[in-house]
Amino acid sequence: MFPPKLCTMKPMKYFFLALLPLSAAAQPGALKLKGSIVNTPPVKKVVVAFRTGTETVRDTILVDNGSYKYKRSLAEPVMANVSYLSDSLLVRRGRGGMKVYGFPVFLQPGADISITTRDSVQNNLIKGSKGQDEYVKLQAAMKPYEQQQEAFYEQYSEAMKANNKEAAARFEKSADSVDEVMRTEVYGKFLARNPRSPLALYALREYAGYYMDPARVGPVYESLPVATKALPSGMAFATELETARKSAIGSMAMDFTQNDTLDHPVALSSFRGKYVLVDFWASWCGPCRRENPNVVKAFNTYKDKNFTILGVSLDRPGQKESWLKAINKDGLTWTHVSDLKWWDNAAAKQYGIRAIPANMLIDPQGRIIAKNLSGEELQQKLAEVLR
């Protein structure tokens, strides 16, 4: 696999956390799920986690002699992650030292779903969900593109072993291009053919990606049935789309004020008259830290040409020291601000930031002229506007 390029938003709050008894009562439109785990290391608990609208749900179910049952009222179809928790599954370590293995399951109101896990926690037969059947077909459609990406990864690995960073960057960019084609050819075409599918909002989210382009995504969203757009996740997506439109290239940048490293308030508008790169990052974000040398290069090259950078950190509450250490270690000598609220950072929410690193280049008049520049693209864009 390529090194991760983004740190993405994780659920920040569990709105429902319960240990469900096997006799939980069904409700109108409720989902029913039953599972059996046969001939595997003992599984103690099953966790079902998903988002609906702006809420995150995480339900924990006890396993009784290899069997479990789950019932829940659902307002809409959702893509869930089902995780098996055990003392002995050699997959990955979760909270409290337990081993965890997770897999996707599409849940629908009124569905009666069965999961049979046999011989291995990675061998799961899922029945009873139309959305799950369509998801499996989508995964099959993605396979050729994933194989192309794997081929580029092998070339990337060979280039890195040979310390040929220029070639490695080309192969990584080629893999990114395949990903963009896959979004259009798989998710875009699926939505065009199946706008009423229970999988539509999931496919739309995948089509949009973390850096949403409202000009590309907006028409696809509008083509969905009114009933789909009225679902909790449909309304949440509409809000994100509107935020993306307000911060699109060509828009005037929205002002915000946060405290700098000395707790002095700094407003974005105070940089009016200069080109400013607003850089969303965090000390805990590996991809951000790997990109920082490129940002430092840009700053040192153009800082005397009416250009500066405003760093906006998504560091966690109580982690100011980590933020300051990262600034010093990475040599980030420009202005930095943060409210230390992690993904609840007010400026990040104002601009719809769902993954970092993310940035926007603003001209002296306060207009956004480019977004999410990295690597050589950042250097080229600055050379273009600051020559």
Residue pairs with C-beta under 8 A, 6 or more apart in sequence:
1 153
2 153
2 156
2 172
2 175
3 286
3 287
3 290
4 286
4 287
5 287
6 210
6 287
6 355
6 356
6 357
7 282
7 284
7 285
7 286
7 287
7 288
7 355
7 356
7 357
8 210
8 354
8 355
9 343
9 354
9 355
10 343
11 49
11 51
11 56
11 58
12 56
12 342
12 343
12 344
13 56
14 56
14 57
14 58
15 55
15 56
15 57
16 55
16 57
16 58
16 59
17 58
17 59
17 60
18 59
18 60
19 60
19 61
19 62
20 59
20 60
20 61
20 62
20 70
20 71
21 62
22 62
22 64
22 68
22 69
24 69
24 70
24 71
24 72
25 71
26 32
26 71
27 71
27 73
28 73
29 73
29 74
29 109
29 110
30 71
30 72
30 73
30 74
30 109
30 110
31 70
31 71
31 72
31 73
31 74
31 107
31 108
31 109
31 110
31 111
31 113
32 69
32 70
32 71
32 111
32 112
32 113
33 48
33 69
33 70
33 71
33 105
33 107
33 113
33 114
33 115
34 67
34 68
34 69
34 70
34 113
34 114
34 115
35 46
35 67
35 68
35 69
35 70
35 114
35 115
35 116
35 117
36 66
36 67
36 114
36 115
36 116
36 117
37 43
37 63
37 66
37 67
37 68
37 84
37 117
37 121
38 66
38 116
38 117
38 118
38 119
39 118
39 119
40 89
40 117
40 118
40 119
40 120
40 121
41 86
41 88
41 89
41 121
42 86
42 87
42 88
43 63
43 66
43 84
43 85
43 86
43 89
43 121
44 62
44 63
44 85
44 86
44 87
44 98
45 60
45 61
45 62
45 63
45 84
45 85
46 60
46 61
46 63
46 68
46 70
46 82
46 83
46 84
46 85
47 58
47 59
47 60
47 61
47 81
47 82
47 83
47 85
47 102
48 57
48 58
48 59
48 61
48 70
48 72
48 80
48 81
48 82
48 105
48 107
49 56
49 57
49 58
49 59
49 80
49 81
49 83
50 56
50 57
50 78
50 79
50 80
50 81
50 107
51 57
51 78
51 233
52 74
52 75
52 76
52 78
52 232
52 233
53 75
53 76
53 231
53 232
53 233
53 235
53 236
54 232
54 236
55 232
59 70
59 72
61 68
61 69
61 70
62 68
73 109
74 107
74 108
74 109
75 109
75 231
75 232
76 109
76 201
76 231
76 232
76 233
76 234
77 106
77 107
77 108
77 109
77 131
77 198
77 199
77 201
77 202
78 106
78 107
78 233
79 104
79 105
79 106
79 107
79 131
79 135
79 202
80 104
80 105
80 106
80 107
81 102
81 103
81 104
81 105
82 102
82 103
82 104
82 105
82 115
83 94
83 100
83 101
83 102
84 100
84 101
84 102
84 117
84 121
85 94
85 98
85 99
85 100
86 98
86 99
86 100
86 101
87 98
87 99
88 99
89 99
89 100
89 101
89 121
90 99
91 99
91 100
91 101
91 121
92 99
92 100
92 101
93 99
93 100
94 100
101 121
101 122
103 122
103 124
104 135
105 113
105 115
105 126
105 129
105 132
106 129
106 131
106 132
106 134
106 135
106 198
106 199
106 202
107 113
107 129
107 131
108 129
108 130
108 131
108 198
111 128
111 129
111 130
112 128
113 126
113 127
113 128
113 129
113 132
114 126
114 127
114 128
115 124
115 125
115 126
116 124
116 125
117 123
117 124
117 125
118 125
126 132
130 198
131 197
131 198
131 199
131 202
134 194
134 197
134 198
134 199
135 199
135 202
138 186
138 187
138 190
138 199
138 203
141 185
141 186
141 190
142 182
142 186
145 178
145 179
145 181
145 182
145 185
145 186
146 182
148 175
148 178
149 175
149 178
149 179
152 171
152 172
152 174
152 175
152 178
153 171
153 175
155 167
155 171
156 168
156 171
156 172
156 175
159 165
159 167
159 168
159 171
160 168
169 375
169 376
183 206
183 207
183 209
184 207
187 203
187 204
187 206
187 207
188 207
188 220
190 197
190 199
190 203
191 200
191 203
191 204
191 207
191 220
191 223
191 224
192 220
192 223
194 200
194 203
195 223
195 224
195 225
195 228
196 225
196 228
197 203
200 224
200 228
201 224
201 228
201 231
201 233
201 234
201 237
204 217
204 220
204 221
204 224
204 237
205 233
205 237
207 217
207 220
208 217
208 237
210 354
210 355
211 355
211 358
211 371
211 372
212 240
212 241
212 244
212 352
212 354
213 244
213 248
214 241
214 244
214 245
214 248
215 248
217 241
217 244
218 241
218 245
221 229
221 237
221 238
221 241
224 234
228 234
229 235
229 238
240 352
240 354
243 350
243 351
243 352
244 352
245 251
246 254
247 253
247 254
247 350
247 351
247 352
247 360
247 368
248 368
249 368
249 369
249 370
249 371
250 367
250 368
250 369
251 367
251 368
252 366
252 367
252 368
253 268
253 278
253 360
253 362
253 366
253 367
253 368
254 350
254 351
255 267
255 268
255 269
256 267
256 268
256 346
256 347
256 350
257 265
257 266
257 267
257 268
258 265
258 266
258 312
258 337
258 338
258 339
258 346
258 347
259 265
259 266
259 337
259 338
259 339
260 266
260 335
260 336
260 337
261 323
261 324
261 327
261 336
266 310
266 335
266 337
268 276
268 278
268 310
268 347
268 362
269 366
271 308
271 310
271 362
272 364
272 365
272 366
273 306
273 364
274 306
274 307
274 308
274 364
275 302
275 306
275 307
275 308
275 361
275 362
275 363
275 364
275 382
275 385
275 386
276 307
276 308
276 309
276 310
276 361
276 362
277 295
277 298
277 307
277 308
277 309
277 310
277 359
277 360
277 361
277 362
277 373
277 378
278 309
278 310
278 312
278 359
278 360
278 362
279 295
279 309
279 310
279 311
279 312
279 357
279 359
280 312
280 314
280 345
280 347
280 348
280 351
280 353
280 356
280 357
280 358
280 359
281 288
281 291
281 292
281 311
281 312
281 313
281 314
281 356
281 357
282 288
282 313
282 314
282 315
282 323
282 356
283 289
283 313
283 315
283 319
283 322
283 323
283 325
283 326
284 315
284 316
284 319
284 322
285 314
285 356
285 357
287 356
287 357
288 356
288 357
289 326
289 330
291 357
291 374
291 375
292 330
292 331
292 332
293 330
294 374
294 375
294 378
294 379
295 309
295 332
295 378
296 330
296 331
296 332
296 333
297 379
298 309
298 378
298 379
298 382
299 307
299 308
299 309
299 333
299 334
301 379
301 382
302 382
302 386
303 334
305 386
306 364
306 386
307 382
307 386
308 334
308 335
309 334
309 335
310 334
310 335
310 336
310 337
311 327
311 332
311 334
311 335
311 336
311 337
312 336
312 337
312 338
312 345
312 347
312 348
313 323
313 336
313 337
313 338
313 340
313 345
314 338
314 341
314 342
314 343
314 345
314 348
314 353
314 356
315 322
315 323
315 338
315 340
315 342
316 340
316 342
317 340
317 341
317 342
318 340
319 340
320 338
320 340
323 336
323 338
323 340
326 332
327 336
337 347
338 345
339 345
339 346
339 347
343 349
345 353
351 358
351 360
357 374
358 371
358 372
359 371
359 372
359 373
359 374
360 368
360 370
360 371
360 372
361 368
361 369
361 370
361 371
361 373
361 381
361 382
361 385
362 368
362 369
363 369
363 385
369 385
370 381
373 381
